[in-house]
């Protein structure tokens, strides 16, 4: 009977390799310091967002009759927002966002921030207008608390008092949890653009129909800045620009696979596009722009900035106390 038992395990190494490749795509091992910097950046931006961008929730409380809940809002059985609920959500977002920006209690503050900001955005988008520029930001606040506390020393010691560390030493500590969280944000950023192509196809019938339409001309007539009104006298510029946008949004998934200078060049093209729309039309897309940071080596940028700050402090100390600086040098 032993001869009848199959001992063929040739498929096992192939399966392990396939699993490893899938993990490398969906949860690459990335520095915990990058996650810590991203958490602080997103937390600080959410505070900015609820105060200056999506700051309409408390105002909606005066118009409950216009409440048009989205599917998720209906699933959660959320009522129309009231002044007390709106102010309570704002306090929760500001408090947890401030703690997150300081790197304090990242999981607890991040969890509170995720829940309160999501409810805030469901109300902000529940009164007739839904903007897709917040998709990546909402994904970011949901996944960033899941990766735990970043290490502050290369020897693996946790941050003091449950704080998120973002120093250069932690750049060498890699984590698939950090990679998964950052990858989720990257995918959400890319899908913001790629799904826009699909939406254009649904509305217009095909990408070509949208690209050959007068949508840019209408946008410039409706909300164009004074310094771009001259383009209305050169309408031949609009169709090539619309085709260029379709192509740019279609190739956005390349950002998930490019590395180094090619990736940074592609990100630069998207940022230039958003800068152009802001200057010309007043459309900023800041929530998505901030989430592009998930593609960058934030731990290196933070380390360089910290080094420059320390150098300047040392230079000021030396200028103020030359004898002390000389003694230290000796």
NORFENUR-V387527 format. One record per helix or strand of 2 or more residues. SS is the DSSP state (H for helix, E for strand). FROM is the first residue (numbers start at 0). TO is the last residue. Records with the same first field share a line. If there is no record, write none. Layout:
# NORFENUR-V387527
SS = FROM-TO + FROM-TO
This chain:
# NORFENUR-V387527
H = 1-3 + 9-25 + 31-51 + 56-59 + 63-65 + 70-74 + 82-100 + 105-123 + 131-146 + 159-161 + 167-171 + 175-203 + 206-210 + 214-222 + 225-232 + 235-255 + 259-280 + 285-294 + 297-319 + 321-328
E = 29-30 + 173-174
